[in-house]
Amino acid sequence: MAAQQITLQERPSGASVDEQIRLIAAGGAGDTCSSDLADAPWSFDQVPGYGPGSSMGDVIPAGAPRQGELPVRYRTASDEELTERIVAAKQTLGDRVVILGHFYQRDEVVQHADYVGDSFQLAQAAKAHPEAEAIVFCGVHFMAETADLLSGPTQKVILPNLAAGCSMADMADIDQVEDCWEQLADVLGDLDTPDEDGLLPVIPVTYMNSSAAIKGFVGRHGGIVCTSSNARTVLDWAFQRGRRVLFFPDQHLGRNTAKAMGVSLDQMPMWNPNRPLGGSSAEEIAEGRVILWHGFCSVHRRFTVDQIDKARAEHPGVRVIVHPESPMAVVDAADESGSTDVIRRAIEGATEPTTFAIGTEINLVQRLAAQNPQHEIFCLDPVVCPCSTMYRIHPGYLAWVLEGLVDGTVQNQIEVPDAVADPARVALERMLEAKPS
Ligand code: SF4
């Protein structure tokens, strides 16, 4: 199967992020947030925490999945050998397997993907291949769960490394969200009964970057899922049905979207799950329009207004585009903001040679730079600091799960239980049906 065009068609010619980090660790020019990134991810499978990279300072939940030991033949294989093994296994499996690669994956993995895209594009790609027995999702845990929700009942979704979670998704735990809901009911009354205008007191909206359990919660409570591409449409949908929105897990996407819709900042109380009433007063909750969960992406939180100022000073005429998971001040200071797909299309659509400073994950930025040599493209953050959990997927694990399939063994299957899957699909279907107003 040739790589599909949501997507990349060939491996870029420039140095990959992995190669660049190895050069930095060996004393070359540049800087990285952790020289441990030069080590293979299996070095960290027995170590608690998210591992090196942007989430290394985040607290991982106690029950977060851990990856077992990768067999030694994959840990000791050379890069070339792993490539040969993956190519051979893919050839043997043919249409029985589809490999999905997220934009933020290392090039060494992306080169084997049948589809490359953002989380939702990849979930749709999974849905488009009912003939495949297995879907190998080179991304993070919530993405594999979403693929399982949307794929056929007999298809197996595989996450090559179980430690590839997402620190942002982990910031909204189902127990915390249930507790928040109860506290909101104490302030706002019965949350399931509409008022005289037919509006519910609060509509829960979860970003795609959340666990299936959270999507299920949202589905059970009249809520909806959003992506970074459709957050505004989804908030419109929610405001047609409720007085206010509880938005999780990413405060920045919620704030940036609501602000662009004209919601004032004092109508966006914060909900910190570790504090009574989320740290807000009952009045602030009652008067709020969008209650923001205290979550964030540690990749996109690295971007700053100072970086934008520096880019403009050093590159007059630079076009600054950032992802809406970035802090509000950064989005406000940028020329544009949008999802990974918006960023990709903006670059590919520029008809004149242009300098772009991009605020999103480094693997995607460097790949876009290699694919678009007519432009100068660089990451706003000068420190090479990839997503810790995307980094956990490596060709060694990909070779392991593919050769397992060749031998008839399904490893690292991600399965969402029906009790969660049914309401989670309802929330996803609402999103698919929501139309821009
Ligand atoms: S880039 Fe951010 S939101 Fe995406 S997987 Fe990494 S931590 Fe999670």
Residues whose N, C-alpha, C, O or C-beta is under 5 A from the ligand:
A	BS01	SF4	V140 G165 C166 S167 M168 N209 C297 S298 V299 C387
